[in-house]
Amino acid sequence: MTIQHPEEYNGIRQDMAPETRQFPMKTIDGSDFIQNCTVPIGYNWPSKQINEPPKPSVVAIRP
């Protein structure tokens, strides 16, 4: 089985660009709040070098 890289629609991570996403959360007492999280746009795995394209990978799982 081969695994496709997630979120291919963003493609290569250009110039290490980030974006901020907001996630609705709840505290342990049930109060609502918004968590802001800065995440990368696109991918450059496995090299993690600036402007390098992501590369496919194969995962083998053995008992």
Helices and strands as residue ranges (DSSP letters): E 2-3, G 8-10, G 14-16, E 18-26, E 32-40, E 57-58
